Amino acid sequence: MDGRIKEFVHALREKFGLDSYDLARYNLGRTVNIFNETLYTLSTEWVPQHIPIPEDDLNPDGTAVIELDLNSGKVRSVIFVGGKSFAKTVLFDHLDTNAIIQWIEKETGLTYRQHFQLQKEGKREFLFRECIDGVDVSPSGMIEISFDPEGKLTMFTVHGQFPVQQQIRKEIYNLSLEKINDVVKAQLQLIEFPVDAKQQLIPIYGLEEVYITNDQTKIIPFEFVVNSNTTVDKIMSWDTSLGVPFVRKELNLVEEVTLDEALSREPSPEAFPITNIEQEKCITAVNNFLRQEYPHDTDKWILKTLHRHKQYVHATLKMKKQDNRIFQRKMTVIIDSKHFYAVNYIDNLPMLEMFNQFQKAETATIAKDVAYDKLKDRFELKPYYVYDTSQKQYILCGKLDCVYGVNALTGEVLALDEL
């Protein structure tokens, strides 16, 4: 073991009182966050000394799995398998919420109500949600912490970005539903929902969840809050098929990371933009794949985006002709980023085919204006800080949402999560 790794391991043993534990395994990893920064981590697995170290990589109850962020030196995750701890430190006798918050502040360097706030408190479990001065954030980070009956720490995880002040464009929130009335009406859509209990598709008016910038100049769809992808938007066309069957290859997602790379914070290959030349090679790879696997689908698919993942490029495709069902046909083609040919793909068609046995939706008899009037008092507009990749800042928006819909056949107002 490298001497520098030994220092990290020793520090973790001291911090969490792992005197009765032995280090079983460790490894280095890296990810790229929404700011396109490469984050390096040291993951360690500690097994209690009275339990033999397993040879099958399965961790017995009581094992401590700890992940250290090497960029910041902060612990990102501590999990005691099975909720059982033999550690000697991090003990909260009375599970006082204020004491727990103070401990989290010390461990993370974050400030309560400025960076995170309590969302849910259970018997021995606490869930905190990322915020910016009390305002919710998207994409949202979370902090989870839990304890055993004795008050010993059994889980502590930190997910999210938690930006610094320089990454936040602060404004005075001035949106209201009255100001964006036209946007609300435009977002109200007639969608076919599959209802399992009735085995049928039902047309329902529902609101498409979006973020609206504080100056009302931009609408950000919920699914594209963080969009570090390369946008392509190209229809895939061909005259002839390749006549050679496509053969899926097993993906290799294991990445070897060295300590020198981690300590020097060498950028991950994922952090580099896709060049114009690479984009053209990916388009060709997707086209060739479709000519093999979907030879009769010329002009039916649109290549929407490209993004890097490990040693691959993921190409996202959607059907050119869309219906109004809640689940749309889409596909991801996985491309070898060195040789630029498709190696595998994920098509959501098998999931969609489950609904083929459902009774088809009847034609709507309720007008959109009628549905709008029934829902207008249930629309929600809540301030959110949303990360905008084009500006590389968190900008103030209003999150437009509604958890209810209107049955377009009967006019009944329904809770969408019950469908």
N, C-alpha and C positions, 0 to 999 in steps of 0.2 A: 504493500500500500504506500502510495506517495506520501511524503511527510506533510504536505499541505492538506491532503485529505484527512490525515490523522488529526490535524488541528481542528478541522471542522467536526469530526466525529467526537473528539474529546469535549468540545464545547457543547454539543448536543447532549452528551451523556450527563454533563454537569447541570445544564439548564433544566432537564426534565427528570433528574434523579433516577437515571437508569443503571444504578450500581448493581442491581441483580439481573441485568440483561447482558447478552452478548450480541455483538453486531454479526448478523447472518449474511447480509448482502448489501451492496450499494451500487448505484450507477449514476452516470451523468446524463442529463437530457437537456433539450432546448425547445423553445416554442417562440413564435413571433406574435406579439400582441397587436392590438388595433392601431397602435402608433407606428407600426412597422419596426419595433424594437425587438432585438433578439434577447430573450430571457433564458439564462442558464440555471439549472437546478441540480442539486445533489439529493437523490432519493436514498434513504437508508431504511433497512428493516432489522429490527431488534427483537430477539426471541428471549423470553425469560430463561434464566440459567437452569431452572429445574425441569425444563422441557427440552428434549433433544431437538437440535436444529433439523428440520425436515429436509429430505432430499428431493421431494417432489414439488418444491416451490410453493406449496400451500402453507399459508401462515396459520398456526394454531391460535386459539383465543388467548388474548393477553399480549400478542405480538404488537410492538409499536412500529408504525410506519410513519416516518418523518421526512418531509420534503423541505429543503432549505433553498431559498432564492439566493444564488451566488452573486447576483447583481447588487442587491440591496443588503444582503446579510441577514434578512428577516426570514423567519420560519413561515412557510406558506400553508403547511398542512401537518397536523398531528392526528393520527387515528390509532386507537388501541382496538385491535380486532376483537369482535364479540362484546365490545363495551366493557372490557375487563382490563384493569390496570394494576401492575405490581410496582409502579414507579413511586418515588418517595416525595416528589415535589408537586407543585401546582395543585394545592388542596384548598377548597373553599368550603369551610364547615357549614355555613348557613346559606350558601348560594345567594349572597346579597348582590342584587343587580348592579348597584353602583360600584361595588368592589370588582365585579366581573368586567364592567365597562372600563374601569381604570386599568385593569390588567391588559385588556385588549389594546387600549391606547398605548401602553408601554411597549407591547410586543410589536405593534404595527407602525407606530409613529403617526397614527391617524388621530383625529380629534372628533369626539362624539358630537353629533348634531351638525358638525361642519362637513365631515366626510362619511359618516354612517349613522344610522338611527335604528332603534329597536322596532322590528316589524311584528315579531311573534314571540311570546314567552310561554314555555310549557313548564312541566313539573321540574325537570332538570335539563331543559333544552332552551336555547335562545337563538333566535334568528335575527340578524341585523342586515339592513339593506343599505346599499351605497346611496349617498345623497351629495348634493352641493349646497351647503348652507340650508339644509332642510328640504331642498327641492329634489324630487326623484330624478334618476339618471337612466339613460338608455344608450348603449346596453348596460344593464345593471350589474353591479358587483354585489357580493353577499359575504357575510361573515357568519359562520355557524360554530356554535360551541355547546358541548354537552358534558355531563358529569355522571358518575355512578352514585349510588345511595350514600356513600361516604363522603362525597364531595370531591373525589378525584377526577381530574380531567380525563375524559375518554375520547373527545374529538374537538379539534379546533382547525377550521379551514378558512382560508381567505381566497375568494374568487373575485376577479375584476381588476380594473385599471387604477381607480382612485387618483384622478389627475391632480397636478399641481396648478396653482393659480394662473400661471402663464398660459395654460391650455384652455382656460375658461373665458368666454366672452360674456361678461355680466351685463344684464339689462334689467329694466323695469318691465315686469310682465303686464301686457295691456290687451291680451286677447279676451274675447268673450264669444259665446255662441251667437249672439246677435250680429257681431261683426263678420262672422264667417258663415252666415246662413246659406249662401249659395254653394259653398264648399260642402256643407253638411248634406244638402240635397243631392249633390253630385256623387257623394260617397255612398249614399243609400242604394244598394244594388239588389236585384232579384236573383237569388241563388237557390239552387236545388240542394237540399240537405237530405242525406240518407238517414232514415229513422228506423233503427234496428227492430224496435218493438212491432212496427207495422210492416216491415220489409218493403218499404216503398220510399220513393223520392218525393219530397214535399217542397213546393216553391215557397220560399220565405224571403221577405224583405229584411235585409240586415245591413248594418253599417260596416264598411271596410275600415279597419283600424289604421289610422295614419297620424303622422306628426305634422303640424303646421307651424312654420317659423313665425316668430314673434312679429316680424314685419309683414307677414302674409304674402311673401314673395315666392315661397317654395313649399311644396307638399312632399313629405318624405314617407313612402310606404313603409309599413312596419317591418317587412321582410328585408328591406334594404337600408336599415339604420346604419349598419356598418358595411360599407361596400368598398373593399379594397381590391375588388376584382378588376380585370381589364374588360371593358365592355366591347362586344363585337357586333351583335345584332345583325347577323348575316344568315340569309336563307340558304340552306344546303341543297344544291342542285347537281344532277348528273344525267348523262344520257344513257350510260351503260353500267351494268353491275360488274363487279370484279370476278364473279364466278368462283371465288375461293371462300370457303367457310371461315368465319371468324373463330379463333380459338382463344378462350380466356386464359390468361396467365396469372399465376399466384402473385399477389403483391408482397413486396418486401418493405415493411414500414419500420424496420429496425434501423436506427441511425447511430453510428459510432461517434461519440463526442469525446474529445480529449480534454484534459484538465487545462492545458495551455490555451485551447480555444475558449474555454469557459472563462478563465481568468483574464484573458485579453479581450473578451466580449466580441469575438469574431462574428460578423453578421452571418446568419443562417442563409443558405441558398434561397429559402422561402422569402427572404426580405428583399430580394432583387426584383425589379420590375420585369415584366415580360416584354422583350424587345419586339419591334415590328417584324423582324425576320423570324423570331420564334413564333409570333402570332400567326404568320402565314403558314409556317410548318404545322402548327396545331390545327389550323383550318383544314389543311390537306389531310392530316391524320384523321380528323373527325369525318371528313367526306369519304375517305377510303373505308373507314369503319362502317358507315351507313351503307355504302355500296355492297359491303359483304353481308352485314347482319339484317339490314332493312332495305333490300334492293328496290322495292316497289314504293319507297317513301320519298322519292325525289320531290322537292319543293314543299314538303310537309313539315320539316323541322327548321327551327331557327336556333343558331348557335348564339346564345345570349352573352355568356361571360367565360373568362378564363381566370384561373388562379392557381398558384403553386401550393402543393402540399407534399412535404418531404421531397423525395426525388421524382415526383410526378407533377403533371399539370392536370387539373380537373377542368373539364369543359362542361358547362351547364347548357342543356338544350331544352326548349319547350316547343310544343306543337304550334304550328302557324295558325291553325284553326282551333279556336278555343270554344268550349261550351260554357254554360253558366253554372256548372256544378262546383261545389265547394272545393273538391280535390281535382286538380288539373294534371294532365299527363306531362311528365317531365323525365329527363334522363341526365345522368352524369357519365361522361366518357373519360376514362382515366388514361393519360398519355405518358409514356416514358419521356422524361424531359431531356434525356441525353441523345436518344436516337429518333425521337418524335414519331412514334407509332402507338396506336391504341393497344393497351394490354388488358383492359377489363372495362366493365360498365355496370351501371345500376339503373334499371328501368322500373318506374313505379307502376307499370301496367298490371302486374299480378295483384297489387292492392286494389286498383280500380276495378278489376274484373270481378271482385267480390260483390260489387254493386250491380252487376249485370242482371242478377236474379231478382233485383228489386223491381217493384211495379213502377213504371215510368211516371214522371210527374205530370199532373194535369195542368191545363192552361190556367194561368192566373186570372182571377175574376176581380181582385181588389186592385184599384189603381194606386200608383206610386204616391200620389199626393195624399190619398187617404191613409196609407201606411205612415207617411211622414207625420201627419197630424196626430196619429196614435202614439208615435214614439218621441215627439219633440220635447216632451217633458222628462224623457229618460236619457237623453243624450248627455254625455259627460265630456268636459273639456278641462284637462288638468295640466298645470305647468310641469314641464320636463326639460332637463338639459340633455340634449342629444348630440352625440359625436358626429360631426360632419367631416368626412374624409377630404372633401375638396378644400375646406378651409383649415383642416387639421386643428380644429377647436371644438369645444362643447358650446353649442349655441342654444339659446332659450327658445323653446317651442311649446305648443299646446298639444297634448295627446287627445285626439278625438276618438271616442269609443262609445259603445253601447252594448250592454250585455243582453239586451232584449231584441227580438225580431217580431215581425208580423206575418202570420200565416196568410199567404196570398190567395187562398181559397175560401177561408172563413173569416178573415179579419181579426182572428184571435191574437193577442199579444203573448209571446212565449219567451221564457228564459232560454237563451241559446245553449247554455251548458247542460240543459236537461234533454236536449235532442240526441 
